[in-house]
Amino acid sequence: MINLKLVVQNSLGIHARPAGRIVNISGSAQSSVELIYSGQRVNAKSILNLMMLAIEPGSEVEFIIDGSDEEKTAQQLKDLFENKFYEDAT
């Protein structure tokens, strides 16, 4: 099991497009992927779960990844967050 804490670095937070990218990574993983934000723990394979959290820029989120491809999944999520969901042009 991997606990991965990441900071939302893009300027708009986790809205539909970033949530979709998280779901693409999580949904293709064999591992279970959960996200914890502001005391709520949700399945990160569901775009509706991610959208209802209304995660703002600068927020810290925690992923709990457990399964056979957890390291690969964690690295993909880390890359996604570090690249600001491939949205901000800077």
C-alpha positions as CSV (number, residue, x, y, z in Angstrom):
1,M,0.0,0.0,0.0
2,I,1.2,3.5,-0.9
3,N,0.1,6.7,0.8
4,L,0.9,9.6,-1.6
5,K,0.4,13.2,-0.6
6,L,0.2,15.7,-3.4
7,V,-0.5,19.4,-3.7
8,V,-2.9,20.8,-6.3
9,Q,-0.6,23.2,-8.2
10,N,-2.8,24.4,-11.1
11,S,-4.7,27.7,-11.0
12,L,-8.2,26.3,-11.0
13,G,-8.1,23.3,-8.7
14,I,-9.6,20.0,-9.5
15,H,-12.5,20.7,-11.9
16,A,-13.9,18.5,-14.6
17,R,-10.7,18.2,-16.8
18,P,-8.2,17.4,-14.0
19,A,-10.8,15.0,-12.4
20,G,-11.1,13.2,-15.7
21,R,-7.4,12.8,-15.9
22,I,-7.2,11.4,-12.4
23,V,-10.0,9.0,-13.2
24,N,-8.2,7.9,-16.4
25,I,-5.2,6.9,-14.4
26,S,-7.1,5.4,-11.5
27,G,-9.6,3.6,-13.7
28,S,-6.9,1.9,-15.7
29,A,-5.1,0.7,-12.6
30,Q,-5.6,-2.8,-11.2
31,S,-5.0,-1.3,-7.8
32,S,-7.7,0.3,-5.7
33,V,-7.2,4.1,-5.6
34,E,-8.8,6.3,-3.0
35,L,-8.4,10.0,-2.4
36,I,-8.7,11.8,0.9
37,Y,-9.5,15.5,1.1
38,S,-10.8,17.5,4.0
39,G,-11.7,14.5,6.0
40,Q,-13.6,12.8,3.1
41,R,-12.4,9.5,1.6
42,V,-13.6,8.7,-1.9
43,N,-13.0,6.2,-4.7
44,A,-10.7,8.0,-7.2
45,K,-12.1,5.9,-10.1
46,S,-15.3,7.9,-10.0
47,I,-15.4,11.4,-11.5
48,L,-18.5,12.3,-9.6
49,N,-16.8,11.5,-6.3
50,L,-13.9,13.7,-7.2
51,M,-16.1,16.6,-8.5
52,M,-18.2,16.7,-5.3
53,L,-15.0,17.4,-3.2
54,A,-14.5,20.8,-5.0
55,I,-10.7,20.7,-4.4
56,E,-9.2,24.1,-4.6
57,P,-5.8,25.2,-5.8
58,G,-3.1,24.8,-3.2
59,S,-4.9,22.1,-1.4
60,E,-3.1,18.9,-0.3
61,V,-4.8,15.6,-1.1
62,E,-3.8,12.1,-0.2
63,F,-4.0,9.0,-2.4
64,I,-4.2,5.5,-0.9
65,I,-3.2,3.1,-3.6
66,D,-3.2,-0.7,-3.0
67,G,-2.6,-3.4,-5.4
68,S,-0.3,-5.0,-8.0
69,D,0.5,-1.9,-10.0
70,E,0.5,0.6,-7.1
71,E,4.0,2.0,-7.8
72,K,3.2,2.7,-11.5
73,T,-0.1,4.3,-10.6
74,A,1.5,6.4,-7.8
75,Q,4.1,7.7,-10.3
76,Q,1.5,8.5,-12.9
77,L,-0.5,10.5,-10.4
78,K,2.6,12.3,-9.1
79,D,3.6,13.2,-12.7
80,L,0.0,14.5,-13.4
81,F,0.1,16.8,-10.3
82,E,3.7,18.0,-10.9
83,N,2.7,19.0,-14.4
84,K,-0.3,20.9,-13.2
85,F,-2.7,18.6,-15.0
86,Y,-1.1,19.8,-18.2
87,E,-3.3,22.9,-18.1
88,D,-1.3,26.0,-17.0
89,A,0.9,27.5,-19.7
90,T,4.1,28.4,-17.9
